[in-house]
Amino acid sequence: MELRHLSGFVAVAEELHFGRAAERLHIAQSPLSQQIKLLERDLGVKLFERTTRTVRLTAAGHALLGPARHLLAEASAVRRTVRAAHLGEVGRVTVGFAGASSYSALPLLTRAVNSELPGIELVLEGQMYTGEALGKIADGSLDVGFVALPVRRGITARVVRMERLVLAMPDSHPLALQDEVHFSELAHERFVTFPLARGSAVREAMVQACHDAGFAPRIAQEAPDSYNLLALVGAGVGLAVVVDSARAIHLEHVVFRPLAGADMPVLPIALGWRTGDRSAPLQAVLRVAEDVLPTPPDAPDAGHDVTY
């Protein structure tokens, strides 16, 4: 039993048409028919019922389809693993992440790496704000991380998402009746936010926007992550400025409103890594990331790696 015979069988079984299956495999129909005959002879069973108009799987054909798909997938994985070893794409890559901005991006990256780079193990380190991630990337304890721009010297970054800031508040708050909120309306409000000591870019942007509006924010409480932050909002402890991706977290009694004004902060979220790090596993992960997490067209220096 040869893999190419199984591949031909699966193509015909899925298309139920020898001509279309042959086109899919980029071969002529006659060699494909010969492959099916050889496979049937090898197994000692008939796999298809064929007439001039229809092609149908026999009971034996139905029984073979699942295992055949599995064997072809395993063979493909073997090829990828051997190729990865040949290219040096084997090893571990540590990825730092935190916050709502990575909730959608991280699964895309991990699924793609697991599929395309079987020789690479991604080690995920969560609850890591921009300041912490940049420090770990710089000292070599982290290979790559989701960070907000700007980054420090010696780190290269590529923007993967542009995040607008929005206001989270209890649904009973008077401002929840408005379509949008100006920062100047928040001067007497209490805020819940991320920890000062951990280098949160969202907190820095919020504080700066408040100062630009002529007041210093009153911080009622800090929270370690977006979920707990919004839980405090729902409990009425204070309002929170969060990235737009936080809308994906659904909690009762919490609503989101856009922050008004043409100059409202937009945070470029990027993948950052040490400038000059040419390790094969890291470079392989970055290539995959470029496919599944493309640079937005409105990003700074879109389409180019940017070193700050």
Contacts in CASP RR format, 6 or more apart in sequence:
PFRMAT RR
TARGET T0000
AUTHOR 0000-0000-0000
METHOD contacts of the structure
MODEL  1
MELRHLSGFVAVAEELHFGRAAERLHIAQSPLSQQIKLLERDLGVKLFER
TTRTVRLTAAGHALLGPARHLLAEASAVRRTVRAAHLGEVGRVTVGFAGA
SSYSALPLLTRAVNSELPGIELVLEGQMYTGEALGKIADGSLDVGFVALP
VRRGITARVVRMERLVLAMPDSHPLALQDEVHFSELAHERFVTFPLARGS
AVREAMVQACHDAGFAPRIAQEAPDSYNLLALVGAGVGLAVVVDSARAIH
LEHVVFRPLAGADMPVLPIALGWRTGDRSAPLQAVLRVAEDVLPTPPDAP
DAGHDVTY
1 39 0 8 1.000
1 42 0 8 1.000
1 43 0 8 1.000
2 38 0 8 1.000
3 71 0 8 1.000
3 72 0 8 1.000
3 75 0 8 1.000
4 35 0 8 1.000
5 35 0 8 1.000
5 36 0 8 1.000
5 38 0 8 1.000
5 39 0 8 1.000
5 42 0 8 1.000
6 39 0 8 1.000
6 68 0 8 1.000
6 71 0 8 1.000
6 72 0 8 1.000
7 25 0 8 1.000
7 72 0 8 1.000
8 21 0 8 1.000
8 25 0 8 1.000
8 32 0 8 1.000
8 35 0 8 1.000
8 36 0 8 1.000
9 35 0 8 1.000
9 36 0 8 1.000
9 39 0 8 1.000
9 47 0 8 1.000
9 61 0 8 1.000
9 64 0 8 1.000
9 65 0 8 1.000
9 68 0 8 1.000
10 65 0 8 1.000
10 68 0 8 1.000
10 69 0 8 1.000
10 72 0 8 1.000
11 21 0 8 1.000
11 22 0 8 1.000
11 24 0 8 1.000
11 25 0 8 1.000
11 32 0 8 1.000
12 18 0 8 1.000
12 21 0 8 1.000
12 32 0 8 1.000
12 36 0 8 1.000
12 48 0 8 1.000
12 55 0 8 1.000
13 47 0 8 1.000
13 48 0 8 1.000
13 57 0 8 1.000
13 61 0 8 1.000
13 65 0 8 1.000
13 68 0 8 1.000
14 21 0 8 1.000
15 21 0 8 1.000
15 24 0 8 1.000
16 54 0 8 1.000
16 55 0 8 1.000
16 56 0 8 1.000
16 57 0 8 1.000
17 55 0 8 1.000
18 29 0 8 1.000
18 32 0 8 1.000
18 33 0 8 1.000
18 55 0 8 1.000
19 29 0 8 1.000
19 32 0 8 1.000
21 32 0 8 1.000
22 28 0 8 1.000
22 29 0 8 1.000
22 31 0 8 1.000
22 32 0 8 1.000
25 32 0 8 1.000
36 47 0 8 1.000
36 48 0 8 1.000
39 47 0 8 1.000
40 46 0 8 1.000
40 47 0 8 1.000
43 60 0 8 1.000
43 64 0 8 1.000
45 58 0 8 1.000
45 60 0 8 1.000
45 61 0 8 1.000
46 58 0 8 1.000
46 60 0 8 1.000
47 57 0 8 1.000
47 58 0 8 1.000
47 60 0 8 1.000
47 61 0 8 1.000
47 64 0 8 1.000
48 55 0 8 1.000
48 56 0 8 1.000
48 57 0 8 1.000
48 58 0 8 1.000
48 61 0 8 1.000
49 55 0 8 1.000
49 56 0 8 1.000
49 57 0 8 1.000
49 58 0 8 1.000
50 56 0 8 1.000
57 65 0 8 1.000
77 118 0 8 1.000
80 116 0 8 1.000
80 117 0 8 1.000
80 118 0 8 1.000
81 118 0 8 1.000
81 119 0 8 1.000
83 89 0 8 1.000
84 90 0 8 1.000
84 117 0 8 1.000
84 118 0 8 1.000
84 119 0 8 1.000
84 120 0 8 1.000
84 284 0 8 1.000
85 119 0 8 1.000
87 280 0 8 1.000
87 284 0 8 1.000
88 280 0 8 1.000
88 281 0 8 1.000
89 117 0 8 1.000
89 119 0 8 1.000
89 120 0 8 1.000
89 280 0 8 1.000
89 281 0 8 1.000
89 284 0 8 1.000
90 119 0 8 1.000
90 120 0 8 1.000
90 280 0 8 1.000
90 281 0 8 1.000
91 119 0 8 1.000
91 120 0 8 1.000
91 121 0 8 1.000
91 281 0 8 1.000
92 120 0 8 1.000
92 121 0 8 1.000
92 122 0 8 1.000
92 123 0 8 1.000
92 281 0 8 1.000
93 120 0 8 1.000
93 121 0 8 1.000
93 122 0 8 1.000
93 123 0 8 1.000
93 143 0 8 1.000
93 144 0 8 1.000
93 281 0 8 1.000
93 282 0 8 1.000
93 285 0 8 1.000
94 122 0 8 1.000
94 123 0 8 1.000
94 124 0 8 1.000
94 125 0 8 1.000
94 141 0 8 1.000
94 142 0 8 1.000
94 143 0 8 1.000
94 144 0 8 1.000
95 106 0 8 1.000
95 109 0 8 1.000
95 122 0 8 1.000
95 123 0 8 1.000
95 124 0 8 1.000
95 125 0 8 1.000
95 142 0 8 1.000
95 143 0 8 1.000
95 144 0 8 1.000
95 145 0 8 1.000
95 146 0 8 1.000
95 285 0 8 1.000
96 124 0 8 1.000
96 125 0 8 1.000
96 126 0 8 1.000
96 128 0 8 1.000
96 133 0 8 1.000
96 136 0 8 1.000
96 142 0 8 1.000
96 144 0 8 1.000
96 145 0 8 1.000
96 146 0 8 1.000
97 106 0 8 1.000
97 124 0 8 1.000
97 125 0 8 1.000
97 126 0 8 1.000
97 128 0 8 1.000
97 133 0 8 1.000
97 145 0 8 1.000
97 146 0 8 1.000
98 126 0 8 1.000
98 127 0 8 1.000
98 128 0 8 1.000
98 129 0 8 1.000
98 133 0 8 1.000
98 146 0 8 1.000
98 225 0 8 1.000
99 225 0 8 1.000
99 226 0 8 1.000
99 243 0 8 1.000
99 245 0 8 1.000
100 226 0 8 1.000
100 242 0 8 1.000
100 243 0 8 1.000
100 245 0 8 1.000
100 246 0 8 1.000
100 248 0 8 1.000
100 249 0 8 1.000
101 146 0 8 1.000
101 148 0 8 1.000
101 161 0 8 1.000
101 163 0 8 1.000
101 243 0 8 1.000
101 245 0 8 1.000
101 267 0 8 1.000
101 269 0 8 1.000
102 146 0 8 1.000
102 269 0 8 1.000
103 245 0 8 1.000
103 248 0 8 1.000
104 245 0 8 1.000
104 248 0 8 1.000
105 146 0 8 1.000
105 160 0 8 1.000
105 161 0 8 1.000
105 269 0 8 1.000
105 293 0 8 1.000
106 124 0 8 1.000
106 146 0 8 1.000
108 292 0 8 1.000
108 293 0 8 1.000
109 122 0 8 1.000
109 285 0 8 1.000
109 288 0 8 1.000
109 289 0 8 1.000
109 292 0 8 1.000
109 293 0 8 1.000
110 122 0 8 1.000
110 124 0 8 1.000
112 288 0 8 1.000
112 289 0 8 1.000
112 291 0 8 1.000
112 292 0 8 1.000
113 120 0 8 1.000
113 122 0 8 1.000
113 285 0 8 1.000
113 288 0 8 1.000
114 122 0 8 1.000
116 288 0 8 1.000
117 281 0 8 1.000
117 284 0 8 1.000
117 285 0 8 1.000
117 288 0 8 1.000
120 281 0 8 1.000
120 284 0 8 1.000
120 285 0 8 1.000
122 285 0 8 1.000
125 136 0 8 1.000
125 142 0 8 1.000
127 224 0 8 1.000
127 225 0 8 1.000
128 136 0 8 1.000
128 142 0 8 1.000
128 145 0 8 1.000
129 194 0 8 1.000
129 195 0 8 1.000
129 198 0 8 1.000
129 199 0 8 1.000
129 200 0 8 1.000
129 201 0 8 1.000
130 147 0 8 1.000
130 148 0 8 1.000
130 199 0 8 1.000
130 200 0 8 1.000
130 201 0 8 1.000
131 147 0 8 1.000
131 198 0 8 1.000
131 199 0 8 1.000
131 200 0 8 1.000
131 201 0 8 1.000
132 198 0 8 1.000
132 199 0 8 1.000
133 142 0 8 1.000
133 145 0 8 1.000
133 146 0 8 1.000
133 147 0 8 1.000
133 272 0 8 1.000
134 147 0 8 1.000
134 151 0 8 1.000
134 152 0 8 1.000
134 155 0 8 1.000
135 142 0 8 1.000
135 152 0 8 1.000
136 142 0 8 1.000
137 143 0 8 1.000
137 144 0 8 1.000
137 145 0 8 1.000
137 147 0 8 1.000
137 155 0 8 1.000
137 272 0 8 1.000
137 273 0 8 1.000
137 274 0 8 1.000
138 152 0 8 1.000
138 154 0 8 1.000
138 155 0 8 1.000
138 274 0 8 1.000
140 274 0 8 1.000
143 273 0 8 1.000
143 274 0 8 1.000
143 277 0 8 1.000
143 279 0 8 1.000
143 281 0 8 1.000
143 282 0 8 1.000
143 285 0 8 1.000
144 271 0 8 1.000
144 272 0 8 1.000
144 273 0 8 1.000
144 282 0 8 1.000
144 285 0 8 1.000
144 286 0 8 1.000
145 271 0 8 1.000
145 272 0 8 1.000
145 273 0 8 1.000
146 160 0 8 1.000
146 269 0 8 1.000
146 270 0 8 1.000
146 271 0 8 1.000
146 272 0 8 1.000
147 157 0 8 1.000
147 201 0 8 1.000
147 269 0 8 1.000
147 270 0 8 1.000
147 271 0 8 1.000
147 272 0 8 1.000
148 201 0 8 1.000
148 202 0 8 1.000
148 267 0 8 1.000
148 268 0 8 1.000
148 269 0 8 1.000
148 270 0 8 1.000
149 157 0 8 1.000
149 159 0 8 1.000
149 267 0 8 1.000
149 268 0 8 1.000
149 269 0 8 1.000
149 270 0 8 1.000
149 300 0 8 1.000
149 306 0 8 1.000
149 308 0 8 1.000
150 308 0 8 1.000
151 157 0 8 1.000
151 270 0 8 1.000
151 272 0 8 1.000
151 308 0 8 1.000
152 308 0 8 1.000
153 307 0 8 1.000
153 308 0 8 1.000
154 274 0 8 1.000
154 275 0 8 1.000
154 307 0 8 1.000
155 272 0 8 1.000
155 273 0 8 1.000
155 274 0 8 1.000
155 275 0 8 1.000
155 307 0 8 1.000
155 308 0 8 1.000
156 272 0 8 1.000
156 273 0 8 1.000
156 274 0 8 1.000
156 275 0 8 1.000
156 276 0 8 1.000
156 305 0 8 1.000
156 306 0 8 1.000
156 307 0 8 1.000
157 270 0 8 1.000
157 271 0 8 1.000
157 272 0 8 1.000
157 273 0 8 1.000
157 305 0 8 1.000
157 306 0 8 1.000
157 307 0 8 1.000
157 308 0 8 1.000
158 270 0 8 1.000
158 271 0 8 1.000
158 272 0 8 1.000
158 286 0 8 1.000
158 289 0 8 1.000
158 290 0 8 1.000
158 295 0 8 1.000
158 303 0 8 1.000
158 304 0 8 1.000
158 305 0 8 1.000
158 306 0 8 1.000
159 268 0 8 1.000
159 269 0 8 1.000
159 270 0 8 1.000
159 295 0 8 1.000
159 296 0 8 1.000
159 299 0 8 1.000
159 300 0 8 1.000
159 301 0 8 1.000
159 302 0 8 1.000
159 306 0 8 1.000
160 269 0 8 1.000
160 270 0 8 1.000
160 271 0 8 1.000
160 289 0 8 1.000
160 293 0 8 1.000
160 294 0 8 1.000
160 295 0 8 1.000
160 296 0 8 1.000
161 245 0 8 1.000
161 268 0 8 1.000
161 269 0 8 1.000
161 293 0 8 1.000
161 296 0 8 1.000
162 266 0 8 1.000
162 267 0 8 1.000
162 268 0 8 1.000
162 269 0 8 1.000
162 296 0 8 1.000
162 298 0 8 1.000
162 299 0 8 1.000
163 243 0 8 1.000
163 244 0 8 1.000
163 245 0 8 1.000
163 266 0 8 1.000
163 267 0 8 1.000
163 268 0 8 1.000
163 269 0 8 1.000
164 243 0 8 1.000
164 244 0 8 1.000
164 258 0 8 1.000
164 259 0 8 1.000
164 264 0 8 1.000
164 265 0 8 1.000
164 266 0 8 1.000
164 267 0 8 1.000
165 202 0 8 1.000
165 205 0 8 1.000
165 206 0 8 1.000
165 209 0 8 1.000
165 241 0 8 1.000
165 242 0 8 1.000
165 243 0 8 1.000
165 244 0 8 1.000
165 259 0 8 1.000
165 264 0 8 1.000
165 265 0 8 1.000
165 266 0 8 1.000
165 267 0 8 1.000
166 241 0 8 1.000
166 242 0 8 1.000
166 243 0 8 1.000
166 244 0 8 1.000
166 246 0 8 1.000
166 247 0 8 1.000
166 256 0 8 1.000
166 257 0 8 1.000
166 258 0 8 1.000
166 259 0 8 1.000
167 175 0 8 1.000
167 181 0 8 1.000
167 186 0 8 1.000
167 239 0 8 1.000
167 240 0 8 1.000
167 241 0 8 1.000
167 242 0 8 1.000
167 256 0 8 1.000
167 257 0 8 1.000
167 258 0 8 1.000
167 259 0 8 1.000
168 229 0 8 1.000
168 230 0 8 1.000
168 233 0 8 1.000
168 239 0 8 1.000
168 240 0 8 1.000
168 241 0 8 1.000
168 242 0 8 1.000
168 246 0 8 1.000
168 254 0 8 1.000
168 255 0 8 1.000
168 256 0 8 1.000
169 175 0 8 1.000
169 176 0 8 1.000
169 233 0 8 1.000
169 238 0 8 1.000
169 239 0 8 1.000
169 240 0 8 1.000
169 254 0 8 1.000
169 255 0 8 1.000
169 256 0 8 1.000
169 257 0 8 1.000
170 176 0 8 1.000
170 233 0 8 1.000
170 234 0 8 1.000
170 236 0 8 1.000
170 238 0 8 1.000
170 253 0 8 1.000
170 254 0 8 1.000
170 255 0 8 1.000
171 253 0 8 1.000
171 254 0 8 1.000
171 255 0 8 1.000
172 253 0 8 1.000
173 239 0 8 1.000
175 181 0 8 1.000
175 185 0 8 1.000
175 257 0 8 1.000
176 255 0 8 1.000
176 257 0 8 1.000
178 257 0 8 1.000
179 257 0 8 1.000
179 258 0 8 1.000
180 257 0 8 1.000
180 258 0 8 1.000
180 259 0 8 1.000
180 260 0 8 1.000
181 257 0 8 1.000
181 258 0 8 1.000
181 259 0 8 1.000
181 260 0 8 1.000
182 213 0 8 1.000
182 259 0 8 1.000
182 260 0 8 1.000
182 261 0 8 1.000
183 209 0 8 1.000
183 210 0 8 1.000
183 212 0 8 1.000
183 213 0 8 1.000
183 259 0 8 1.000
184 213 0 8 1.000
184 214 0 8 1.000
186 210 0 8 1.000
186 213 0 8 1.000
186 215 0 8 1.000
186 217 0 8 1.000
186 239 0 8 1.000
187 213 0 8 1.000
187 214 0 8 1.000
187 215 0 8 1.000
189 218 0 8 1.000
189 238 0 8 1.000
189 239 0 8 1.000
190 218 0 8 1.000
190 219 0 8 1.000
190 220 0 8 1.000
190 237 0 8 1.000
190 238 0 8 1.000
190 239 0 8 1.000
191 206 0 8 1.000
191 217 0 8 1.000
191 218 0 8 1.000
191 219 0 8 1.000
191 220 0 8 1.000
191 238 0 8 1.000
191 239 0 8 1.000
191 240 0 8 1.000
191 241 0 8 1.000
192 219 0 8 1.000
192 220 0 8 1.000
192 221 0 8 1.000
192 222 0 8 1.000
192 223 0 8 1.000
192 229 0 8 1.000
192 232 0 8 1.000
192 233 0 8 1.000
192 237 0 8 1.000
192 238 0 8 1.000
192 239 0 8 1.000
192 240 0 8 1.000
193 200 0 8 1.000
193 202 0 8 1.000
193 203 0 8 1.000
193 206 0 8 1.000
193 217 0 8 1.000
193 219 0 8 1.000
193 222 0 8 1.000
193 223 0 8 1.000
193 229 0 8 1.000
193 240 0 8 1.000
193 241 0 8 1.000
194 200 0 8 1.000
194 202 0 8 1.000
194 203 0 8 1.000
194 222 0 8 1.000
194 223 0 8 1.000
194 224 0 8 1.000
194 229 0 8 1.000
195 203 0 8 1.000
195 222 0 8 1.000
195 224 0 8 1.000
196 203 0 8 1.000
196 222 0 8 1.000
201 267 0 8 1.000
202 241 0 8 1.000
202 242 0 8 1.000
202 243 0 8 1.000
202 267 0 8 1.000
205 241 0 8 1.000
205 265 0 8 1.000
205 267 0 8 1.000
206 217 0 8 1.000
206 241 0 8 1.000
207 216 0 8 1.000
207 217 0 8 1.000
208 265 0 8 1.000
209 241 0 8 1.000
209 259 0 8 1.000
209 264 0 8 1.000
209 265 0 8 1.000
210 216 0 8 1.000
210 217 0 8 1.000
212 263 0 8 1.000
220 237 0 8 1.000
220 238 0 8 1.000
221 232 0 8 1.000
221 237 0 8 1.000
221 238 0 8 1.000
223 229 0 8 1.000
223 231 0 8 1.000
223 232 0 8 1.000
226 242 0 8 1.000
226 246 0 8 1.000
226 249 0 8 1.000
227 249 0 8 1.000
227 251 0 8 1.000
229 240 0 8 1.000
229 242 0 8 1.000
230 240 0 8 1.000
230 242 0 8 1.000
230 246 0 8 1.000
230 249 0 8 1.000
230 251 0 8 1.000
230 254 0 8 1.000
231 251 0 8 1.000
232 238 0 8 1.000
232 240 0 8 1.000
233 239 0 8 1.000
233 240 0 8 1.000
233 251 0 8 1.000
233 254 0 8 1.000
234 251 0 8 1.000
234 252 0 8 1.000
234 253 0 8 1.000
234 254 0 8 1.000
241 259 0 8 1.000
242 256 0 8 1.000
243 267 0 8 1.000
243 269 0 8 1.000
246 256 0 8 1.000
247 256 0 8 1.000
268 299 0 8 1.000
268 300 0 8 1.000
270 306 0 8 1.000
271 286 0 8 1.000
271 289 0 8 1.000
271 293 0 8 1.000
273 282 0 8 1.000
273 286 0 8 1.000
275 307 0 8 1.000
295 302 0 8 1.000
295 303 0 8 1.000
295 304 0 8 1.000
296 302 0 8 1.000
300 306 0 8 1.000
END
